[in-house]
Amino acid sequence: MTQDGQVSARKADRGRPRPACPVGRAADGTWQVHDFAVARALLRAPGTVQAGLGVETVEKLPPRVRRPVLYRDGPEHREHRRQTARYFTPRRVDEHYREPMVRIAEEQVAILRSAGEAPLSDLAFGLAIGVVGEVVGLRYGRPGIRRRLERFFPEEFGEPGLTSVRGLYWLVRQNVNWLRIHLADVRPAIRAHRRRAHDDLISHLLAEGCSDVEILGECLTFAAAGMVTTREFVCLAAWHLFSDAELLHHYRTADEAGRLAVLEELLRLEPVIGRLRRRATESLELSCPDGPVTVCPGEYVEVHLDDANADPQAVGEDPLLVRPHRAGAVGAGLCFGDGPHRCPGAHVALLETDVFLSRLFALDGVRMSGKPRVAFQKAIDGYEIRDLTVALPRAGRG
C-alpha cells in the first residue's frame, strides 16, 4: 500500500506519493515532471542538455578531451549515435551477442550449482560484466575486473575539488580507481585491438582517432550504464518472480516474447534509475492542467521516472501492479529514457536478463533465501538490491 492508499506491488518503493499536478517546482527552483506524456515530450524535444550523472565533473575536463557519448549533445552526439547504432540493433544483438550471453549465463548458473547458494547480485554482476565486455571489447584484461568496478562505483557521484577533505578524498580515490581499470582492463584491450581490428566499440573508437583516456571514459560510461543497472534489475526481477507464484508460472511457461513482456512490465514498474535531469538551453513550454509553464534557459528539469511510468493515462488501470499484458503497448515506459539520449543497449539488457533468469528458474527447487534489502543512491534515485541469496536443494547441487 502506498502513502496515497493505492495498492502497490513495488519492492523498491521510493516512499513518496505521486503528485496530482504533473509539473511542479522544488524549493531550489528545479522543475519536476511526473506525467508520462510531458516527460516523453521533454526528452524528445530539442532545447535541453544532459545534467546530473557527473556531467558537472566531466565539464571540467580540458576542451581537447572528447567527452563520452553520455555527456554530449547536439550534432556531435547525433553523429556518434548514428555511427554506433549498428552495434545495438535487435538483429545484431540476436546474431552476435546471444551465444556469449548463453555461455556467460550458464557459467553463472554453474557457480550456483557448485556452491549450492550464492548472492544473486554477484551472479548478476558476473553476467553483466561479461556481456558488456563482449559488446564493448573488454575481453583481454587481467582477472579481478569485478573488484575493480566495485571499487569504482560504490559511492554516489562526488564533487571533486581541493576545497574540502571529502572533495580531495573523492578526487584521489577516483583517480586511483581510473588508473587501476585503465592498466588492468582498458589498456590491454586497446593493445589487442590495435594488433587486430574487431567489430566492436573499441575498434570503432580507435578508428575515430580516440586517445586511450577517451576510450577509458567511454568504457566506464558503458560499465555504469550496462553493468551496474543490469545487476540491480536482474535482482529486482528475480525477487518479484520468487515472491509471486502466478507470475513465475507465467514466466516459466511463456515463449521468449512473453518472458520479455514480463521483464518490460517489471522494469516499467521498478525503474532502476528513478530520476533523469536536464538543463534547458532555450525556453521550453511544459503542459499543465492550468495552462503551460515556461522553463527558462539555464533552469533544471527533473523527470521522475517512477511517477511517469505509473501514469494511468499512459499505462492504464492498476499502474502500480504487475500486468504483463500491457507491456506491448507501453513496454518499459521511460526506463531507458527517450529521444536523443535513449539508452542504445535496451535490447541487450532485456535479453541478457531473460537468458539468465530463464536458466535460473529452470533449476529444480531454486529458492530465495535471506531477506532482500533495498538501498537508494541519492544522486540518481537508483535502487540497490542486496542480501538476496539464491539456493538449491542438496540434490540439485554439484
Summary of the structure (lengths in Angstrom):
residues: 398
radius of gyration: 21.2
end to end distance: 41.5
largest distance: 64.6
contacts: 1268
relative contact order: 0.19
helix: 53%
strand: 12%
